[in-house]
Amino acid sequence: MSLEFYRDKVALITGGSRGLGLEIARQICAHKGNVVLLARDAEELASAKAQLNRFGTDVLTIECDLLQTAQVQSAVQETLQHFRRIDILINNAGIIEVGPLAHMQFKDFDRAMRLHFWAPFILQFLVVPHMRGKGGGRIVNISSIGGRVAVPHMAPYSASKFALAGFSDAIGPELARDKIYVTTVTPGMVRTGSDVHAKFKGDHLAEFRWFKLANKLPFASISVERAARKILNACRRRKPTLVMPLTAHFIIVANAIFPNLMARVMQTVNRSLPTPVSESGNEARSGAEIGTRK
C-alpha cells in the first residue's frame, strides 16, 4: 500500500499555505487527494491554491486565525459543508519565538499555548465526533524535538509543544478504539526557511544568526519534501509516533537515560547563546526584518 491511500480523501491542514504544511498538501494532491488549507494570510493562501490547482483535485482555502475559537469553528463547518467529511486532520500550524527568558512575557507563552495546544485541542474536539460517525479517521499532531527535550531560548515554544505531544500521546490509545488513529510527529529542524518567519527577542541579530545556523546543519535537519513524505507514510500506516531525523532519536534517548547530563549540556549550550540586552530586546522582530537590516 502506497500513498494511493490518500486518493479521494479529505485532509484538513492547519498552517497549510507554506512550508511543511504546503508540502504535505502538495504530496496529497499529487496522489489525488483533496485538501483544506487553513492560514491567516490571504495572499499566501491564494498562492498555495494556485500551486495545487495543477493536480486537478479539490483545494479549499479558508482564511482562519487559529487563536480565535469562533474562526476555527467556522472553518470546520465550512469544510463539512463543502466536502461533507473530514478524513484526516493535520495540526501543523506553529510559531517560533527565540530569545532569552528575560525578554519573554506572559503574552508570548499565552500565544504559543493557544496556537500549539489549544487550537489542535479545539479542532480535535470538533472533528472527532464526525470521524467517529463516519467509522474512523486519522489525526496527525506535529510537535517538535523541542516538545521532547527542552531548548534554552525557546521556552514558550518548548512548553507549548510539550503540551501538544503529551495530549496527542494520551488520546491516541483511546481514539484507536474508534478507528481514529493519532500520529504524534517529533521532527528536528525541517529546512523550510523558518528562520525568516520566526520571531526574535533580545539581541535580535545574534539570536537570528545562531538559529539560522542551527536550522541549516545537515546532520540535525531534514528536507521539507522528505519530512512530508515520512509524515504521510506514518499517517497511512497508523503509526502512533514518528521521530525524524535519526539525530532526533539519539537526543530523545539520551535525555531519557541521562537527564542530569543532558541538563548540564543544555547549560553549557546556553552559555554560548546571546545574553539579555536592554528593554529594546522585549520587542519581537521577524527573521525577514532582521535579515534586511544586517
N, C-alpha and C positions, 0 to 999 in steps of 0.2 A: 504494500500500500504506500503510495507516494502522496505528494501534495495535491493530487487529484481529489483528496478528501474535501478540499475547500470548494470544489465546483458547486455552484448554486447556493452555497452557504451565505449567511448574512453576518458580517463581523462589524461590531461597533468598536471603534478605536479612538481613544482619547489622545490628544496631542498628535493627531494624525496628519497634520498639514506639512510637517517637515521632519527631518532626521529619521530616527528609528521607526517612529510611527508611520511615516510616509513609505519607508522601505517595506515594512510589513504589509501595508496596503497594496503596494506595487506587486509584491510576490503573490498575494491572494488574488488580485485581479488577473495576474498572468496565468493563474490556474482556474480562471472563470468563476471566481467568487465575487460577491458583491460586498461593498464596504460603506460604512457610515463614518465620516471623519468629523470629530469634534475638536474645535480650536477657537481661540479668541480672535485671531487676525483674519479678517475677511479677504484681504488680498492674498495671503498665504493659502487660504482655503481654495480660492479661485485658481491659483497657480497649480495646486495639488490636483484639483479636479481635471484641469486641462491636461496634465501629465498622464493621468489614469484613464482618461476617456479613450485613449488609443487601444485599450484592451477590449473595448466593446461590452463591458459589464456595467451594472448599475452602480453609480457612485453618488451618494447623497452627502452633501456637506452641510453642517449646521454650526453657525456661529454661537459659541457657548462659553461662558465664563464658569469654569468648574467650581469656583469659590461661591457661586450663587446657586443655592439649592433649587430655587424656582426654575432657573435656566436648565439645570440638569434634568429635572422632572419633565420639562417641556421637550427637551431633546429626545428623551426616551419615548415620550408619547408620539412625537413626530416620526421617529424611526418605526414604531409599530404601526402607525397609520400608513406609512409608505410601503413597508415590506411585510407587515403582518407577523413578523417574527424576528427574533434576535438569537442566532445560533451560537455566537462567540462574542464575549466581552473581553476586550484587551485594555487594561488600565495602564497606559503608557505615559500619560502627561506628567511632566515634572519640571521643577525649577532647581537650579543650583545656585546657592549663595555662599561665597567663600570669604573668609576673613576671621580675625581673632574674636574670641568670645567677648572681649571687652567692648567691641563695636556692635555686637548683636543685641537686638532689642526684642521685647515681647512680640511685636508685630511680625518679626522675621520668623520666630518659632510658630506663631499662630498661622501665618500664611503657608508655611511648609506643611504643617499638620493638616490644614484644610484641603490642600491640594493632593498630598501624597497619601493621606489616610482617610479623611472624611469623604472626599469625592469618590474614591473607589468603594467605600462602605455604602454610600448612598446609591451608587449605581448598582451594586450587587443587591442591595435591599429592593430596588425596583425591578431588576431583571430576573432574579432567581425565581420568583413565583411564576413568571411567564415561561421560563425554561422548564420548570417542574411540570407545568401544564402541557408542554409540548413533548415531554418524555426525556428531556436531558439537554445538555449543552456543555460549553467549555468556557472557562474563565481563566485569563492569564493576568497575573499581577506582576508588573515589572518593578522589582525593588532595586537593590544595588549591593555591591560589595560593602558599601557604607551602611547598609542595613543589617550586616552581619558582624562587621568589625568597625568600631567607631573610629572616625578620622578627625584629627585636630584641624581646626579652622573650617570645619564643615558641620558644626554642632546641630543647627536646625535641620539640615539635610539628613544627617545620620539618625537623629531622634525620630523623625517622621518616617524614614524608610525602615527603621527597626519596627515601628508600629505596624506598617503595612505588611512586612514579612511575617510578623507574629500572627496577625489577623488572618492572613492568607493560609499559613500553615495550620491554623486552628480550624478553619471552616472546611478545608479540603476533605478530611475524612468524613465529616458529617454530610456534605453535599454529594459525595460519591455514592451514597446510598440511593440518591435520586437520579443517578447517572449524569450528574453535573460534575465535571472533572476540573479541578483547580490546579493550575501550574504556577508555582512561585519562582520567578526568574531572578537570579542574582548575577548580574553582569559586572565585570570590572569596567574599565574605561571602554566606551564604544566610540569609535572615531566618526563623530557626526559633526564636528565643528562646534561642540558645545561650549568651548571657551569663548566664542563670540556671543552666545546668548546668555551665558552665566552672568551673575551679578557679583560684584566685588566690593568689599569694605576694607577699611584700614588703609595700608599703603597700597593704593589701587594698582599701580603699575607692577610692584613687586609681587603682589598676590596673583595678578593676571599672568605674570611670567612663569611662576612655578606651576600653576595649574595647567597652563598651555603645554609646558614641557612634559608633565606627567601624562597628559592626555595623548601624547604622541609616542610614548615609549612602546616599541613594538612587542616586547615580552609581556607587557601589562595591559595591553589593549587589544581590541578586536574590531575588524572592519564592520561597518553597519550592514553590509549585504550578508556576511556570514552570520552575524548575530541574529538578523531577522530569520534567516533560514533555520537556524538552530531552534529559535523560539517556536516557529510554526511546526517544526517536526516534533518538538516536545509536547506541544498542544495536541497535535494529531494523535500522538502515542499515549496520551493521558498521563504523562509523567508528572508526579507531584512537585518535583523540583528540577531546576536547571541552573547550573553554575557554569560560568564561562568568563574568560578563557581558563586554561589549566592553572595559571598562576593564582587565580582567584581561589581555586580549590585548596592550594597549598597554604594560602594566607588564612583561610577559614579554619582549616585543620590545625594549623599552628596556634591560632588564637584559642581554639577549644582545648588543646592539650597543654599549652604553655601560656595561660592567660597573664600571669605576672611578667613573664619575659616579654610578651607582646606589648604589655602596658609600658614597660621600660623602653622598648623600641620606639613606641609612639612618642614617648617623652623626648627621646633623642631626636626623632624626626622634627618634633615641634620646635626644638632649639634652633633648627636650621631654617625655620619659616620666618617670615617678616614679623616684627614686633608691632604692637599697637602704636598708633600715632595720635595726633590731636583730634579734636572733635570733628574735624573735616572728614575723618575716617568713618564717621557714622553714616555718611551719605553712600548709598549703593549706586555703583556705576556699572553699566554693561560692558562686557568684553569688547563689543563693537565700538563703543565710545572710547574706551581706553586705548584700543588699537589704533585709532585715528589720531590720538594725542601724543603717542610715544615718539 
